[in-house]
Amino acid sequence: MNDLKFKAFAVTNEIDLNKIAVECNIRKKYTWEEPLLLQDEVLGIIIGEEPEEEEKILVFSFGSIVFINSTKQHTEILMRYLKGIKSDIDIARYDRFQEDYILHPVEGEEIEFTDRYVQIPNMALFHPQLISMVIAKSVALERIEEQLGKILDDLESKIDNLEKGKLNIGNKELAKTTSRVVRHEYNTIAYIMILDKPDITWINSDAADFYEKMSEFFELNDRYEVIKSKTEILKSIIDGLASISHSIRGLFVEWVIVLLIVIEVVLMVFDLIR
């Protein structure tokens, strides 16, 4: 049996699979854990020609797309197609976050995971599905890790100002930073659902074992825990900045009140002198 070549991209935070399904005349409702599968006739209509042998494209609701046995030309055609549905996809930089992997069936051999491929003795229907799910989550995490880095850099500049005694964050700016952290937490924990398993793993022990090993090899759980810990730290920092900022504003208001009292006393003294 021939190898299957996988290529995954993380291109956005969220993709409405049901909107694409309507465009492709696919009568089905999709949930987060079930990717939209494009193949055969439907895929041929999108790319404008006959698909490659065993070519499939899986679109995940959390913004990742996995191409199986696709050419670069077909990849770019699909990206342009999705751009018409999801306008924030950057066509020029769609390959910024990517993962390549190969499913390598070798009869009689043991399962073996490497950085480039996984070797299996017998091909089952769940293998391509689970590999796609894992590498889709992996590139989505990579994208979120970068977004987390940007938020940390932004907070670092505010901490530098705090050390210089120049902290003065407006409510609007503080709310904006908080919303970025909340959005990041939602994209990571609530939407990608790293800890949730595909349905097939609950009814097929071989699928469950393969998914566990694949997830462990790509360190999905460990990366998730690191991101979750950093998110908690971010929230603590923001709470601290908010507390300090409110204290500074409170102190400013108190000085204004004291100044007004002093002015009132001075005016009373002038009145008495007269």
C-alpha positions as a printed Julia matrix, in Angstrom:
274×3 Matrix{Float64}:
   0.0    0.0     0.0
   1.27   3.49   -0.88
   2.23   6.15    1.65
  -0.19   8.93    2.51
   1.37  12.39    2.72
  -0.18  14.87    5.12
   0.32  18.62    5.2
  -1.44  20.72    7.85
  -1.83  24.5     8.06
  -3.28  26.72   10.8
  -4.76  29.69    8.94
  -7.3   31.29   11.3
  -8.99  30.99   14.7
 -12.28  29.57   13.52
 -13.89  28.26   10.33
 -17.65  27.84    9.89
 -17.84  24.33    8.44
 -21.58  24.51    7.9
 -21.16  27.57    5.68
 -18.67  25.67    3.5
 -20.99  22.63    3.49
 -23.82  24.78    2.11
 -21.49  26.17   -0.57
 -20.56  22.6    -1.56
 -24.15  21.28   -1.39
 -23.25  18.95    1.47
 -26.38  18.31    3.52
 -24.93  17.77    6.94
 -24.52  19.66   10.22
 -20.99  19.74   11.61
 -19.75  20.01   15.19
 -16.26  21.02   16.33
 -14.86  17.47   16.59
 -15.94  16.4    13.11
 -13.91  17.89   10.24
 -15.42  18.72    6.88
 -14.1   16.15    4.41
 -13.6   17.27    0.8
 -12.89  14.51   -1.71
 -13.9   13.0    -5.06
 -16.57  15.01   -6.92
 -16.93  17.82   -4.39
 -13.18  18.4    -4.29
 -12.97  18.17   -8.09
 -15.52  20.97   -8.47
 -13.5   23.23   -6.14
 -10.08  22.62   -7.72
 -11.45  22.46  -11.26
  -9.95  19.1   -12.18
  -9.7   15.46  -11.15
  -8.2   15.08   -7.64
  -4.94  13.18   -7.16
  -4.99   9.52   -6.17
  -6.39   9.2    -2.62
  -6.43  13.0    -2.33
  -8.52  14.36    0.53
  -8.78  17.68    2.35
 -10.03  17.98    5.92
 -11.15  21.37    7.22
 -11.36  21.74   11.01
 -13.59  24.2    12.81
 -10.68  25.5    14.94
  -8.92  26.97   11.88
  -6.66  24.15   10.69
  -6.71  22.49    7.27
  -5.1   19.13    6.49
  -4.23  18.12    2.92
  -3.7   14.45    2.12
  -1.78  13.69   -1.09
  -2.49  17.2    -2.41
  -0.28  19.2    -4.76
   0.84  22.75   -4.01
  -1.39  23.96   -6.83
  -4.48  22.32   -5.31
  -3.52  23.69   -1.89
  -3.37  27.26   -3.2
  -6.67  26.86   -5.1
  -8.45  25.7    -1.95
  -6.94  28.56    0.09
  -8.29  31.08   -2.4
 -11.66  29.33   -2.26
 -11.73  29.52    1.55
 -10.63  33.16    1.44
 -13.95  33.92   -0.25
 -15.74  32.38    2.74
 -13.38  33.41    5.55
 -11.92  36.82    4.7
  -9.25  36.92    7.44
  -7.25  34.05    5.88
  -3.91  35.46    4.73
  -3.31  33.89    1.31
   0.25  35.23    1.1
   1.22  33.65    4.46
  -1.1   30.68    4.81
   1.91  28.36    5.24
   3.34  30.21    8.22
   2.22  27.49   10.63
   2.51  24.09    9.04
   3.2   20.44    9.8
   4.26  17.66    7.41
   3.76  14.0     8.16
   3.61  10.65    6.35
   1.59   7.51    7.01
   3.88   4.65    6.02
   2.2    1.18    5.92
   4.64  -1.73    6.08
   3.07  -5.17    6.46
   4.48  -7.25    9.27
   6.27  -4.38   11.01
   5.53  -2.82   14.41
   4.09   0.66   14.87
   6.9    3.2    14.93
   6.67   6.98   15.35
   9.35   9.31   13.98
   9.53  13.05   13.33
   8.69  12.55    9.65
   6.38   9.54    9.55
   4.5    6.86   11.44
   4.96   3.25   10.36
   1.98   0.9    10.75
   1.55  -2.81    9.88
  -2.0   -2.49    8.52
  -3.97   0.48    7.24
  -7.34   1.11    8.94
  -9.91   3.8     8.15
  -9.22   5.57   11.42
  -5.48   6.09   10.8
  -5.75   9.02    8.33
  -8.56  10.56   10.4
  -6.62  10.47   13.67
  -3.32  11.61   12.14
  -5.16  14.56   10.58
  -6.76  15.42   13.92
  -3.46  15.36   15.82
  -1.41  17.41   13.35
  -4.33  19.85   12.93
  -4.31  20.43   16.69
  -0.51  20.65   16.68
  -0.36  23.49   14.14
  -3.28  25.24   15.87
  -1.29  25.15   19.12
   1.75  26.54   17.3
  -0.33  29.47   16.09
  -1.72  30.1    19.57
   1.75  29.86   21.12
   2.83  32.74   18.91
  -0.25  34.79   19.83
   0.55  34.15   23.49
   4.07  35.44   22.89
   2.7   38.71   21.48
   0.46  39.21   24.51
   3.42  38.57   26.84
   5.55  41.09   24.92
   2.8   43.69   25.27
   2.52  43.1    29.01
   6.31  43.24   29.36
   6.31  46.83   28.1
   3.68  47.73   30.7
   5.74  46.06   33.44
   8.79  48.08   32.3
   6.72  51.26   32.69
   5.67  50.1    36.15
   9.32  49.69   37.18
   9.94  53.27   36.02
   6.92  54.53   37.94
   5.12  55.49   34.73
   2.18  53.12   34.84
  -1.03  54.78   33.75
  -3.32  52.32   31.97
  -6.74  53.54   30.92
  -9.81  51.39   31.44
 -10.18  50.96   27.68
  -6.61  49.73   27.22
  -6.89  47.42   30.21
 -10.15  45.99   28.89
  -8.57  45.44   25.47
  -5.63  43.52   26.98
  -7.99  41.46   29.15
 -10.14  40.58   26.13
  -7.04  39.37   24.25
  -6.21  37.01   27.11
  -9.79  35.77   27.36
  -9.95  35.23   23.58
  -6.63  33.36   23.71
  -7.96  31.16   26.53
 -11.14  30.44   24.58
  -9.21  29.54   21.41
  -6.97  27.18   23.35
  -9.13  25.52   25.97
 -12.73  25.93   24.9
 -12.39  25.6    21.14
  -9.49  23.33   20.2
 -10.43  20.98   23.06
  -7.02  19.35   23.31
  -8.15  17.01   26.08
 -11.21  15.76   24.19
 -10.9   12.61   22.09
 -12.53  11.78   18.73
 -15.63   9.6    18.93
 -13.93   6.66   17.2
 -11.54   6.27   20.16
 -14.44   5.45   22.49
 -15.63   2.49   20.44
 -12.37   1.16   18.99
  -9.53   0.24   21.35
  -6.94   0.17   18.54
  -7.97   3.69   17.51
  -7.8    4.85   21.14
  -4.31   3.39   21.57
  -3.07   4.93   18.31
  -4.52   8.34   19.16
  -2.92   8.3    22.63
   0.5    7.44   21.2
   0.18  10.0    18.42
  -0.9   12.74   20.85
   1.94  11.87   23.21
   4.49  11.94   20.37
   3.34  15.44   19.36
   3.22  16.46   23.06
  -0.29  17.88   22.74
  -1.15  17.53   26.43
   2.19  18.93   27.62
   1.96  21.93   25.29
  -1.61  22.49   26.38
  -0.61  22.49   30.06
   2.2   24.99   29.38
  -0.18  27.32   27.54
  -2.78  26.95   30.29
  -0.18  27.81   32.97
   1.06  30.84   31.04
  -2.55  31.97   30.59
  -3.11  31.82   34.36
   0.06  33.87   34.86
  -1.19  36.41   32.31
  -4.49  36.74   34.15
  -2.64  37.24   37.45
  -0.44  39.95   35.91
  -3.45  41.74   34.45
  -5.25  41.59   37.81
  -2.15  43.11   39.41
  -1.9   45.86   36.8
  -5.59  46.64   37.19
  -5.24  46.83   40.97
  -2.24  49.18   40.75
  -3.88  51.31   38.08
  -7.05  51.67   40.15
  -4.96  52.52   43.23
  -3.13  55.25   41.31
  -6.45  56.69   40.11
  -7.84  56.49   43.65
  -4.78  58.3    45.01
  -5.13  60.98   42.33
  -8.79  61.51   43.25
  -7.87  61.78   46.94
  -5.26  64.47   46.19
  -7.78  66.37   44.09
 -10.23  66.27   47.02
  -7.53  67.47   49.43
  -6.61  70.3    47.03
 -10.24  71.39   46.77
 -10.56  71.41   50.56
  -7.39  73.53   50.85
  -8.71  75.96   48.25
 -12.03  76.19   50.08
 -10.23  76.91   53.39
  -8.1   79.59   51.75
 -11.2   81.24   50.3
 -12.85  81.18   53.73
  -9.78  82.84   55.27
  -9.88  85.58   52.63
 -13.54  86.15   53.38
 -12.8   86.49   57.11
  -9.96  88.95   56.49
 -12.27  91.13   54.45
